[in-house]
Amino acid sequence: MIVKEREGHEGQMEIVAPDYDTNPFTETNRDLSVSLYIQMAQNHCLQTLQLTGEAALFQDKIVVAKGALEEEHVYLQRAEQREAGDSGWYLGPVRGEVDSDGLESYYIFQLLKHRPSLLQALALPRGYIAVFRGDQIEAVLDEHDENVWPTLHEQRSGE
């Protein structure tokens, strides 16, 4: 999570977060609720899987298959290799083919407006795949392609 400390009114220090509604690159907001909610959701995902995460910053890019943000059944895959400014994440539909002409690039923060539920999985380590049905994680595949996400029954019973 990115928060900053700045001097506020009458020299008092205040904590601010990027303002995702305007321009998070230059504007800040004293309302930390969005940043805290995203952090909480990512922590929950990582704790459920007992994993140490890897940050994807709001200004990092994500590659998206055209139309995938509107699809019900999608997957996120984090590449092993990534460059500065690139989250390493790809979002695509579970079914259907995507050609290289059908790819778009978004900033991570733009998912807040298009599909905020996906943000909960973006702290997963490299090599992981998260499968979503609607706003819910359906499966998480580890680097060995094994589903490590607990079933709904396991989540409810605390197994």
C-alpha positions in Angstrom: 0.0 0.0 0.0 1.3 3.4 -0.8 0.6 6.1 1.7 2.6 9.2 2.3 3.2 11.5 5.2 2.9 15.3 4.6 2.7 18.5 6.5 -0.9 19.5 6.8 -2.8 22.4 8.4 -0.8 24.3 11.0 2.3 22.2 10.5 0.6 19.0 11.7 1.7 15.8 9.9 -1.0 13.9 8.1 -1.1 10.6 6.2 -2.5 10.7 2.7 -3.0 8.2 -0.1 -3.1 8.6 -3.9 -6.4 10.1 -5.1 -7.7 7.4 -7.5 -10.7 9.5 -8.5 -8.6 12.3 -10.0 -5.0 11.6 -10.8 -3.2 9.3 -8.4 0.2 10.3 -9.9 -0.1 13.9 -8.7 -3.1 14.2 -6.3 -3.5 12.8 -2.8 -6.5 12.3 -0.5 -6.8 12.1 3.3 -9.4 9.4 2.9 -7.4 6.2 3.3 -10.4 3.8 3.1 -9.8 2.6 -0.5 -6.1 1.9 0.1 -6.9 0.2 3.4 -9.7 -1.9 1.9 -7.5 -3.1 -0.9 -4.7 -3.9 1.5 -7.1 -5.8 3.7 -8.5 -7.8 0.8 -5.0 -8.7 -0.4 -3.8 -9.7 3.1 -6.9 -11.9 3.4 -6.1 -13.7 0.1 -2.4 -14.2 1.1 -3.3 -15.3 4.7 -5.8 -17.8 3.3 -3.1 -19.3 1.2 -0.3 -18.8 3.8 1.8 -17.0 1.3 4.2 -14.1 1.3 3.0 -11.7 -1.4 4.6 -9.4 -3.9 3.3 -5.9 -4.4 1.7 -4.7 -7.5 1.6 -0.9 -7.3 -1.2 1.4 -8.5 1.0 2.9 -11.2 2.1 -0.5 -12.6 0.6 -1.8 -15.8 -1.5 -4.9 -16.3 -2.1 -6.5 -19.8 -5.7 -7.2 -20.4 -7.3 -9.2 -23.3 -9.9 -6.9 -24.9 -13.3 -7.5 -23.4 -12.0 -9.6 -20.5 -13.0 -7.0 -17.9 -16.6 -7.6 -18.9 -16.4 -11.4 -18.9 -17.9 -13.4 -16.0 -15.2 -16.1 -16.0 -11.6 -14.7 -16.1 -8.1 -15.5 -14.9 -5.2 -13.5 -13.8 -1.7 -14.9 -14.4 1.5 -13.4 -13.0 4.5 -13.9 -15.1 7.9 -15.0 -13.7 9.7 -12.1 -15.4 8.7 -8.5 -15.3 10.1 -5.1 -15.9 9.9 -1.8 -14.0 6.4 -0.3 -14.3 5.0 -3.7 -15.3 3.1 -5.7 -12.6 3.7 -9.0 -14.5 -0.1 -9.6 -14.5 -2.2 -10.6 -17.4 -6.0 -10.8 -17.4 -7.8 -13.0 -19.9 -11.0 -14.9 -20.4 -11.1 -18.5 -19.3 -12.7 -19.5 -22.5 -11.8 -18.4 -26.0 -8.8 -17.4 -27.9 -7.0 -14.1 -27.7 -4.6 -12.9 -30.3 -1.8 -10.3 -29.7 -3.9 -7.6 -31.5 -6.5 -8.1 -28.8 -4.4 -6.8 -25.9 -4.8 -3.6 -24.0 -2.7 -2.1 -21.2 -4.2 -0.5 -18.0 -2.8 0.9 -14.9 -3.6 -1.2 -11.8 -5.6 1.6 -10.3 -7.9 1.6 -13.3 -9.3 -1.7 -12.1 -11.0 0.2 -9.3 -13.4 1.6 -11.8 -13.7 -1.4 -14.1 -13.5 -4.5 -11.8 -12.3 -3.8 -8.3 -12.7 -7.4 -7.1 -9.7 -8.4 -9.1 -7.4 -6.3 -6.9 -7.6 -8.9 -4.0 -5.4 -11.3 -6.0 -2.8 -8.9 -7.2 -0.4 -9.5 -4.3 0.0 -13.2 -5.2 3.6 -14.2 -6.1 5.0 -14.7 -9.6 3.9 -17.9 -11.3 0.5 -17.9 -9.7 -2.9 -17.9 -11.5 -6.2 -16.7 -9.9 -9.5 -17.7 -11.5 -12.5 -15.6 -10.9 -16.2 -16.3 -11.5 -17.8 -12.9 -11.2 -16.3 -11.1 -8.2 -15.3 -14.3 -6.4 -12.0 -16.2 -6.5 -12.9 -19.7 -7.8 -9.4 -21.1 -7.8 -5.7 -20.2 -7.2 -3.1 -22.3 -9.0 0.4 -22.3 -7.6 3.6 -22.6 -9.7 2.9 -26.4 -10.0 -0.6 -25.7 -11.4 -2.2 -27.2 -8.3 -5.3 -25.5 -6.9 -4.4 -24.2 -3.5 -7.6 -22.1 -2.9 -9.8 -23.7 -0.3 -13.3 -24.9 -1.3 -16.3 -23.0 0.1 -16.8 -25.9 2.5 -13.2 -25.6 3.8 -13.5 -21.9 4.2 -16.7 -22.1 6.2 -15.5 -24.9 8.5 -12.0 -23.4 9.0 -10.2 -26.4 7.8 
